Amino acid sequence: MYKLDVFVDQRESAAIELRREREEERKKRIFNARERIIGVDEQTLMLQAYEKQVTENADRAREEVIANEMLRNDKICQLLAARQQHDIRSMNQAVNQYRAMHQKQHMRKEWDLNDPDIKKKELPPRVKDHDERCTVSGLQKFLGEDLKAEERKRMQQTQFKHAISQQIDERNALRHLDHETERAWDSQRLTLERQQLELDQLRAEAAKAKMVEVKNANVALATEREEKEREQKLADQEDNMTEIRNNVQGFFLTENPYHAAAAAGSTARVDQWKGMGEYERQRIEAVQRAQREELEAKEKARAELDYMWERQMEANRIQAQKHEQAVERQRRLQHMSMKEDNLLMAEEAKKRQNHLSTVVYTNKPSDGYYSQFNTTSR
């Protein structure tokens, strides 16, 4: 009996305490005028969060499009450069082939004036009585002896026809060569366009691999450069120490008596010391010249590597600056759009408040009306 009564009292006490806590929470919500009147616009907050997410997605998509477009432009520039080099080589080969086939040395019009064997090929002044090579100044043929004038005229006409026919053939060959060149150009252009389409399909997959490859190459170049500089420094130190040791222990400072080659005896005399010979001086000059050339080559390679690094850094800086400018431009546009939206929303809120103040809430309650409220939460 007593145990049951205790259980019922505890359950009622727990229910009363729960109702009391709920009553206190209800009073906090009801008696807070700001939260009761204004409240929290959850729909607007969700809309702003959604717009922010959409903006971030658009920025990421735009950045990816810009990166892909830059890679595509780089590939196009490389293909155009390769195409131009190929066209130049093809044109030069065609010109050289045409010259080798149709512009040989013995086919020139002035070859008879420049032929080194012309004297060997000449005939005597007069081979026969009707030799057409005989001129008046040669005193080999005189007036009245021209017996083959008609034959000479026919021969000249034949030569003229042959020359005209040869010129026509050359012009036709040149026109045919131009036609073949244009057709080869069109075929090459179609091939390059197909290759460009294939490259566009593979570009998206190769972009990430290329970035990793460039990064690894840069790290490898930096490591190789540091290793070369360290090895070069050690080699220079070793060469300097070797040079100092050779100078200190050499024949010049020690004055080796065997090297002096004294005329009498094996001891070198001061008045007979001649110094180094011509062969030794030439060998030292050759070594110094080789060292200077090696040092100049190393300096040139280091300067070229520094120039390549500077160009890469400048290109990266320009690309980053362009990207920052585009992001800043998009941010300004978004700010202006948000500002315009806020102005419109403020104007609408002002109109709505004006409507409520002038049209809806015209009957203002007195203090006696409000005094009957807020006495309890119910």
C-alpha positions in Angstrom: 0.0 0.0 0.0 2.7 2.5 0.9 4.9 1.6 -2.0 2.1 2.3 -4.4 1.3 5.6 -2.9 4.9 6.7 -3.2 5.0 5.7 -6.9 1.9 7.8 -7.7 3.2 10.8 -5.9 6.5 10.7 -7.8 4.7 10.4 -11.1 2.5 13.4 -10.3 5.5 15.5 -9.1 7.3 14.7 -12.4 4.3 15.7 -14.4 3.9 19.0 -12.5 7.6 19.8 -12.9 7.4 19.2 -16.7 4.3 21.5 -17.0 6.1 24.1 -15.0 9.2 24.0 -17.3 7.0 24.2 -20.4 5.2 27.2 -18.9 8.5 29.0 -18.4 9.6 28.4 -21.9 6.2 29.6 -23.2 6.5 32.8 -21.2 10.0 33.4 -22.7 8.6 33.1 -26.2 5.4 35.1 -25.6 6.8 37.9 -23.5 9.8 38.6 -25.9 8.3 41.3 -28.1 11.2 41.3 -30.6 11.0 37.6 -31.4 7.2 37.6 -31.2 6.8 40.5 -33.7 9.8 40.2 -36.1 10.6 36.5 -35.7 13.2 34.6 -37.8 12.7 34.6 -41.6 13.9 31.0 -42.2 12.8 31.1 -45.8 15.0 34.1 -46.6 17.9 32.6 -44.7 17.6 29.3 -46.7 17.3 31.3 -49.9 20.5 33.3 -49.1 22.3 30.0 -48.3 21.1 28.5 -51.5 22.2 31.6 -53.5 25.6 31.5 -51.8 26.0 27.8 -52.7 25.0 28.5 -56.3 27.5 31.3 -56.5 30.3 29.2 -55.2 29.4 26.4 -57.7 29.3 28.9 -60.5 32.8 30.3 -59.5 34.3 26.8 -59.4 32.7 25.9 -62.8 34.0 29.2 -64.3 37.5 28.6 -63.0 37.5 25.1 -64.5 36.3 26.5 -67.8 39.0 29.1 -67.8 41.7 26.6 -67.0 40.4 24.2 -69.8 40.3 27.1 -72.2 43.8 28.1 -71.4 45.1 24.6 -71.9 43.2 24.4 -75.2 44.7 27.7 -76.5 48.1 26.4 -75.5 47.6 23.2 -77.5 46.3 25.2 -80.5 49.3 27.5 -80.5 51.7 24.5 -80.4 49.8 22.8 -83.3 49.8 26.0 -85.4 53.5 26.5 -84.8 54.2 22.9 -85.8 51.9 23.3 -88.9 53.8 26.4 -89.9 57.2 24.7 -89.6 55.9 21.7 -91.6 54.6 24.0 -94.4 57.8 25.9 -94.6 59.9 22.7 -94.8 57.5 21.3 -97.4 57.7 24.4 -99.5 61.5 24.5 -99.3 61.7 20.9 -100.3 59.4 21.5 -103.3 61.5 24.5 -104.4 64.8 22.6 -104.1 63.3 19.6 -105.9 62.0 21.9 -108.7 65.5 23.5 -109.0 67.2 20.2 -109.1 64.9 18.9 -111.9 64.2 22.0 -114.0 67.0 24.5 -113.2 70.2 22.6 -113.7 73.4 24.4 -114.5 73.7 23.2 -118.1 70.0 24.2 -118.8 70.6 27.9 -118.2 70.4 30.3 -121.1 73.7 31.9 -120.4 75.5 28.5 -120.0 77.3 28.9 -123.3 79.0 32.0 -121.9 80.0 30.4 -118.6 80.9 26.9 -119.8 84.5 26.2 -118.7 85.0 23.7 -121.6 83.7 26.0 -124.3 87.2 26.2 -125.9 87.3 22.4 -126.1 84.0 22.2 -127.8 84.7 25.0 -130.4 85.3 24.0 -134.0 88.0 25.5 -136.2 87.4 29.0 -137.7 86.0 27.5 -140.9 85.1 23.9 -141.4 83.7 24.1 -144.8 82.9 26.8 -147.4 79.3 27.2 -146.1 80.2 27.4 -142.4 77.7 29.8 -140.8 80.0 30.6 -137.9 82.3 32.6 -140.2 81.8 36.3 -139.6 83.0 39.3 -141.6 85.6 40.3 -139.0 87.1 36.8 -139.1 88.0 37.1 -142.8 86.8 33.6 -143.3 83.7 34.4 -145.2 82.9 37.4 -147.5 79.9 38.9 -149.1 78.4 36.8 -151.8 79.3 33.5 -150.1 76.1 33.2 -148.0 74.8 30.0 -149.7 72.6 28.7 -146.9 70.5 31.6 -145.9 67.2 29.8 -146.2 68.5 26.8 -144.2 69.7 29.1 -141.5 66.4 30.8 -141.4 64.5 27.5 -141.1 66.9 26.4 -138.3 66.3 29.7 -136.4 62.5 29.2 -136.7 62.9 25.6 -135.4 65.0 26.8 -132.5 62.4 29.5 -131.7 59.5 27.0 -131.8 61.6 24.7 -129.5 62.2 27.5 -127.1 58.5 28.4 -127.0 57.5 24.8 -126.5 60.0 24.5 -123.7 58.7 27.6 -122.0 55.1 26.3 -122.2 56.2 23.0 -120.7 57.9 24.7 -117.9 54.9 26.9 -117.2 52.6 23.8 -117.2 55.0 22.0 -114.9 55.0 25.0 -112.5 51.2 25.2 -112.6 51.0 21.5 -111.8 53.4 21.9 -109.0 51.3 24.7 -107.5 48.2 22.5 -107.8 49.9 19.6 -106.0 51.2 22.0 -103.3 47.6 23.3 -102.7 46.2 19.8 -102.6 48.9 18.7 -100.1 48.1 21.8 -98.0 44.4 21.0 -97.9 45.1 17.4 -97.0 47.5 18.5 -94.2 44.9 21.0 -92.9 42.2 18.3 -92.8 44.6 15.9 -91.0 45.5 18.6 -88.4 41.8 19.4 -87.8 41.1 15.8 -87.1 44.0 15.6 -84.8 42.8 18.8 -83.1 39.4 17.1 -82.4 41.1 14.1 -81.0 43.3 16.3 -78.8 40.2 18.2 -77.5 38.8 14.9 -76.4 41.9 13.8 -74.6 42.8 17.3 -73.1 40.5 17.0 -70.1 42.1 13.7 -69.0 45.7 14.9 -69.7 45.4 18.2 -67.8 45.9 16.8 -64.4 48.7 14.5 -65.4 50.4 17.4 -67.1 50.3 19.5 -64.0 51.8 16.7 -61.9 54.5 16.2 -64.6 55.4 19.8 -64.7 55.6 20.0 -60.9 57.8 16.9 -60.8 60.0 18.3 -63.6 60.4 21.6 -61.7 61.3 19.8 -58.5 63.8 17.6 -60.5 65.3 20.6 -62.2 65.7 22.5 -58.9 67.3 19.4 -57.3 69.6 18.9 -60.3 70.6 22.6 -60.2 71.4 22.5 -56.5 73.4 19.3 -57.0 75.4 20.7 -60.0 76.1 23.9 -58.0 77.4 21.9 -55.1 79.5 19.6 -57.3 80.9 22.7 -59.2 81.7 24.4 -55.9 83.6 21.3 -54.7 85.4 20.9 -58.0 86.4 24.6 -58.0 87.7 24.2 -54.4 89.6 21.0 -55.4 91.1 22.8 -58.5 92.2 25.7 -56.5 93.8 23.5 -53.9 95.5 21.5 -56.6 96.8 24.7 -58.3 98.1 26.1 -55.0 99.8 22.7 -54.2 101.3 22.5 -57.7 102.6 26.1 -57.5 104.1 25.5 -54.1 105.7 22.1 -55.0 106.5 23.0 -58.6 109.8 23.4 -60.3 109.5 27.2 -60.4 109.5 27.8 -56.7 111.7 24.8 -55.6 114.1 25.3 -58.5 114.8 21.7 -59.1 118.4 21.2 -60.1 117.5 18.5 -62.6 115.1 20.8 -64.3 117.7 23.6 -64.5 119.8 21.3 -66.7 123.1 22.7 -65.6 126.0 22.5 -68.0 128.4 21.1 -65.5 127.4 19.1 -62.5 124.0 18.3 -61.2 123.5 21.4 -59.0 121.5 24.3 -60.6 123.2 27.7 -60.7 121.3 30.9 -60.3 123.0 32.5 -63.3 122.0 29.5 -65.4 118.3 29.3 -64.4 116.2 29.9 -67.5 112.7 29.5 -66.1 109.9 27.6 -67.9 110.2 26.6 -71.5 107.9 27.6 -74.4 106.2 24.2 -74.4 105.3 24.5 -70.6 104.0 28.0 -71.1 101.8 26.9 -74.0 100.5 24.0 -72.0 99.6 26.2 -69.1 97.9 28.7 -71.4 95.9 25.9 -73.0 94.7 24.7 -69.6 93.8 28.2 -68.5 92.0 28.8 -71.8 90.0 25.5 -71.4 89.1 26.5 -67.9 87.9 29.9 -69.0 85.8 28.3 -71.8 84.3 25.8 -69.3 83.5 28.6 -66.9 81.8 30.6 -69.6 79.8 27.6 -70.8 78.6 27.0 -67.2 77.7 30.7 -66.7 75.8 30.7 -70.0 73.9 27.5 -69.0 73.1 28.9 -65.6 71.9 32.2 -67.2 69.7 30.3 -69.6 68.2 28.2 -66.7 67.6 31.4 -64.7 65.9 33.0 -67.7 63.6 30.0 -68.2 62.7 30.1 -64.5 62.0 33.8 -64.7 59.8 33.4 -67.7 57.8 30.6 -66.0 57.3 32.7 -62.9 56.2 35.7 -64.9 53.7 33.6 -66.8 52.3 32.1 -63.6 52.1 35.6 -62.1 50.2 37.0 -65.2 47.8 34.0 -65.1 47.2 34.4 -61.4 46.6 38.2 -61.8 44.1 37.6 -64.6 42.3 35.0 -62.5 42.2 37.5 -59.5 40.8 40.2 -61.8 38.1 37.9 -63.1 37.1 36.8 -59.5 37.1 40.5 -58.4 35.0 41.5 -61.3 32.5 38.7 -60.6 32.5 39.7 -56.9 31.7 43.3 -57.7 28.9 42.2 -60.0 27.4 40.0 -57.3 27.7 42.8 -54.7 25.9 45.2 -57.1 23.2 42.7 -57.7 22.8 42.0 -54.0 22.7 45.7 -53.3 20.0 46.3 -55.8 18.0 43.4 -54.4 18.4 44.8 -50.8 17.2 48.2 -52.0 14.2 46.7 -53.7 13.4 44.6 -50.5 13.8 47.7 -48.3 11.5 49.7 -50.6 8.9 47.0 -50.5 9.2 46.7 -46.7 8.8 50.5 -46.4 5.7 50.4 -48.6 4.3 47.5 -46.6 5.0 49.3 -43.3 3.5 52.5 -44.6 0.4 50.5 -45.7 0.1 48.9 -42.3 0.5 52.2 -40.5 -1.9 54.2 -42.7 -4.4 51.7 -43.8 -4.5 48.6 -41.6 -3.6 49.8 -38.1 -5.6 53.0 -37.9 -7.5 52.1 -34.7 -4.8 52.4 -32.0 -5.7 50.6 -28.8 -5.4 52.4 -25.4 -3.3 51.5 -22.4 -6.3 49.9 -20.7 -6.5 47.4 -23.6 -2.9 46.3 -23.1 -3.1 46.1 -19.4 -5.3 43.0 -19.6 -2.5 41.0 -21.3 0.8 39.4 -20.2 -0.6 38.4 -16.8 -0.2 34.7 -17.6 1.0 32.6 -20.4 -2.5 31.2 -21.0 
